[in-house]
Structures are given as C-alpha cells and as structure tokens.
Amino acid sequence: MELSLQTWPKVEDYLKTKNTIIIPIGSTEQHGPTGLIGTDYITAQKIAIEVGEKTNTMVAPPLCFGMAFHHMDFPGTITLKPSTMMLVLLDMIESCYTHGFKKFMFINGHGGNINPTATAFCEWKTKDTDTTLQLENWWRLPEVQAYEKIHFGDENGFHATCGEVALTMHLEKEAFKTIPKTQFKIERPKYSMPMAPKEFRKTFFDGRMASNPGLATSEHGAKLFEIAVDTISKKVSEL
C-alpha cells in the first residue's frame, strides 16, 4: 500500500482503522566498482513495499539521500549533512503525525543514517510521548547476518557487501547486465570512523570495505529479500 499511489480520501479512510506507516530511508552513494549508486534506497524501498503488502500497511516514498559525506570523493554520491538529515526526518515525522499516524517503522539501508535517525527520534520524543518510533537496519537483522555468514563468510565485508550487491542483483536485474562479474582481492586496512572523503578514498581506493562482491548472485539476493521481508513484517505486526 504505497502512499504515493493513494488519494487523500483513501489515506483518510486508512487512518480510521490503522495509524502505522513504514518509511524507507537510504542513500545515494558509491558502492564499489560493481555496486549500484542507489543500492541503499533501492533495497530499503523494495523491502518496505513488500512488507507493506504483507501487513496491509501504508508505505511512504523513500528518503533517497542520507548522511554519506565520507563517500564524496567518488563521483555520483549525494550527501546530506547529519544536521540536515535530522531536520528532514523530524519534518517527515511531524507531517505524518499531523495527519494521525502514531506508529512509525523506518526501514534503513545505510549505516550512515543510524546516528542522525536516532538523534531525530530523541528530539521528537522531547515533545511527544504517544508515538512509537522504530528503526530497522535490514542488513543488521540477525537472520540476514546468519545467511551471509554461511554463504559469504569473512568476504561479505562492511560496505559494497556481498549481501547488498546480491539483493540489488535480484531487485534490479537489468542494471547488472552491463556490469562485469569481477572477483576482488580483500584488503583490511586500519581505519577509524568518521573519515573525511579523501581519507576514505585513500584507505578504500575503489570504495569497497573488506568485501568481495564477486560472490554475490541474484539467487542469494532473492533469499536475503525473503528473509528481510519476513523478519521485518513480524516486527511491523507487533508495533
């Protein structure tokens, strides 16, 4: 049930019986030489839409931009400042709350969004106590991590991972027809976050973080999608 495909009377009718909304958030940023720049919002949005279908829950359009300044040395990345993202999230929550939504499930596809989102939640809670705000990072779900551990082991990495590349291979098959299948050597340099863009590029020269996305397949992506959707659907039903 996508908010963008409803009319306002339909939303009004929905709110008579249910006050839950799912909001996918992601990022527009580099994902190594073979990963899609839209990976983080594509995965969050597609998972959110399927969860919405399974739970009959309204799904907002995705926030396609996140806190990704450390990737800015790679062409194509678009970032929000942490403070900007927090304010955008607060405005989104307030808009939905004004209409009657009280239970919020944010499905996140990007690690850089975690801290700004947590700050936004805290800020909102200083003035309101009757809303439920929950953040689910699909790649951190124990069920997802267990699958990745079995099939990718230590080569999954931390960015441009086998898991997220596999998931986008499943969701955006056409895009990968022109991307060569490549196996990568894994390097594990010492680093400390946060990093400035040039620091990140110097440390992780092609954008990967200890990952070999050459192990990714559409079949693995389909299974990860199923796991993420089923797990988060249960959490939405429990809100």
C-alpha positions in Angstrom: 0.0 0.0 0.0 2.1 2.8 -1.3 1.3 6.3 -0.1 2.3 7.8 -3.4 -0.4 5.8 -5.2 -3.2 6.7 -2.9 -5.6 9.7 -2.9 -6.1 11.8 0.2 -9.6 10.3 0.9 -8.0 6.8 0.8 -5.4 7.9 3.3 -8.1 9.4 5.5 -10.0 6.1 5.4 -6.9 4.1 6.2 -6.3 6.3 9.3 -9.8 5.4 10.6 -8.6 1.9 11.4 -4.8 2.0 11.4 -2.1 4.5 12.3 1.1 2.8 11.3 3.3 4.0 8.4 6.5 2.5 7.0 9.2 4.9 5.9 12.2 3.6 3.8 15.4 5.6 4.1 18.6 5.1 2.3 21.4 7.0 0.5 22.7 7.8 -3.0 26.4 6.9 -2.9 29.1 4.8 -4.4 29.1 1.0 -3.7 32.4 0.0 -5.2 33.1 -0.7 -8.9 30.3 -3.2 -9.3 27.6 -1.9 -7.0 24.7 0.5 -7.8 24.8 4.0 -6.5 21.2 3.7 -5.5 21.7 0.5 -3.6 20.8 1.8 -0.1 17.5 3.4 -1.0 16.5 0.7 -3.6 16.9 -2.0 -1.0 15.1 -0.1 1.7 12.2 0.9 -0.6 11.7 -2.6 -2.2 11.7 -4.3 1.2 9.3 -1.7 2.6 6.8 -2.1 -0.2 6.8 -5.8 0.2 6.4 -5.5 4.0 3.6 -3.1 3.4 1.8 -5.6 1.1 2.2 -8.5 3.6 1.0 -6.4 6.6 -1.5 -4.1 4.8 0.5 -1.1 6.0 0.9 2.3 4.4 4.4 2.8 2.9 5.8 6.3 2.3 8.0 7.2 -0.6 11.7 6.7 0.2 14.2 9.2 1.5 16.8 8.7 -1.2 19.5 10.8 0.3 21.4 10.2 3.6 24.5 11.1 5.6 27.2 9.9 3.1 29.8 12.7 3.2 32.7 10.2 3.6 31.9 8.8 0.1 32.1 12.3 -1.5 35.4 11.6 -3.2 33.6 9.1 -5.5 31.5 10.6 -8.4 27.7 10.2 -8.1 27.5 10.4 -4.3 24.9 12.9 -3.0 25.0 13.6 0.7 23.1 15.4 3.5 24.8 16.9 6.5 23.9 15.0 9.7 22.0 18.0 11.0 20.1 18.4 7.7 19.1 14.8 7.7 17.9 15.0 11.3 15.7 18.0 10.4 14.3 16.3 7.3 13.3 13.3 9.4 11.7 15.5 12.0 9.7 17.2 9.4 8.6 13.9 7.9 7.6 12.6 11.3 5.7 15.8 12.1 3.9 15.8 8.8 2.7 12.2 9.2 1.8 12.8 12.9 -0.3 15.8 12.0 -2.5 13.5 9.8 -2.9 10.9 12.6 0.0 8.4 12.1 1.3 7.3 15.5 3.4 4.2 14.8 6.5 4.7 12.6 8.7 1.9 11.2 11.7 3.2 9.4 13.4 0.7 7.2 17.0 1.7 6.7 19.5 0.7 4.0 22.5 2.9 5.0 24.8 2.8 8.1 25.5 6.5 8.0 21.8 7.2 8.7 21.7 5.4 12.0 23.1 8.2 14.2 21.1 11.1 12.6 17.9 9.0 12.8 18.5 8.1 16.5 19.0 11.8 17.2 15.8 12.7 15.4 13.9 10.2 17.4 15.3 11.6 20.7 14.5 15.1 19.6 10.9 14.2 18.7 10.4 12.4 22.0 11.2 15.6 23.9 7.9 17.0 22.8 5.7 13.9 22.3 5.2 10.6 24.1 2.3 8.9 22.3 4.2 7.8 19.2 6.2 4.7 18.5 9.4 5.2 16.5 11.3 2.1 15.4 14.4 1.8 13.1 15.2 -1.5 11.4 18.5 -1.8 9.5 17.8 -4.7 7.2 21.5 -5.8 6.8 21.9 -5.9 10.6 19.0 -8.3 11.1 20.4 -11.5 12.8 18.6 -13.6 10.3 20.2 -11.8 7.4 23.7 -11.9 9.0 23.3 -15.6 9.7 22.6 -16.3 6.0 25.5 -14.0 4.9 27.9 -15.8 7.3 27.1 -19.2 5.8 27.4 -18.1 2.2 29.9 -15.3 2.1 31.9 -15.8 5.4 34.5 -13.1 6.0 34.3 -11.9 2.4 31.0 -10.2 3.0 32.7 -7.0 4.2 31.3 -3.8 5.6 30.5 -1.7 2.5 29.6 -2.8 -1.0 29.0 -6.1 0.7 28.1 -9.4 -1.0 24.7 -9.2 0.7 23.7 -5.8 -0.6 25.1 -6.3 -4.1 23.2 -9.7 -4.2 20.0 -8.0 -3.1 20.2 -5.4 -5.8 21.1 -8.0 -8.4 17.8 -9.6 -7.5 15.8 -6.4 -7.5 17.4 -4.6 -10.5 18.4 -7.4 -12.9 18.6 -5.1 -16.0 21.1 -2.8 -14.4 23.6 -5.6 -13.8 23.6 -6.8 -17.4 26.2 -4.2 -18.3 28.3 -4.6 -15.1 31.1 -7.2 -15.4 31.2 -10.0 -12.8 34.5 -9.5 -11.0 36.3 -11.2 -8.1 38.1 -8.9 -5.8 41.1 -9.2 -3.5 40.2 -8.3 0.1 42.3 -5.8 2.0 41.8 -4.9 5.6 43.5 -1.6 6.3 43.3 0.0 9.8 40.8 2.9 9.9 38.7 4.9 12.3 35.3 6.4 11.6 34.2 9.1 10.8 36.5 9.7 7.9 36.9 12.7 5.6 36.2 12.0 1.9 39.9 12.0 0.9 40.8 9.8 3.9 38.2 7.3 2.9 39.3 7.2 -0.8 42.9 6.8 0.2 42.1 4.0 2.6 39.5 2.2 0.4 40.6 3.2 -3.1 37.8 1.6 -5.1 35.0 2.1 -2.5 34.8 -1.4 -1.1 35.3 -2.1 2.6 36.8 -5.6 3.0 34.3 -7.1 0.6 34.3 -9.4 -2.4 31.0 -8.6 -4.1 32.0 -11.1 -6.9 30.4 -13.7 -4.6 27.0 -12.1 -5.0 24.3 -13.7 -7.1 20.7 -12.9 -7.8 19.7 -16.2 -6.2 21.4 -15.1 -2.9 19.6 -11.8 -3.2 16.2 -13.4 -3.6 16.8 -15.3 -0.4 18.0 -12.3 1.5 15.0 -10.3 0.3 12.7 -13.0 1.6 14.4 -13.2 5.0 14.4 -9.4 5.4 10.7 -9.0 4.4 9.5 -11.9 6.6 11.5 -10.7 9.7 10.5 -7.0 9.4 6.9 -7.9 8.7 6.7 -9.6 12.0 8.1 -6.5 13.7 5.6 -4.3 12.0 2.7 -6.5 13.1 4.0 -6.2 16.7 4.1 -2.4 16.7 
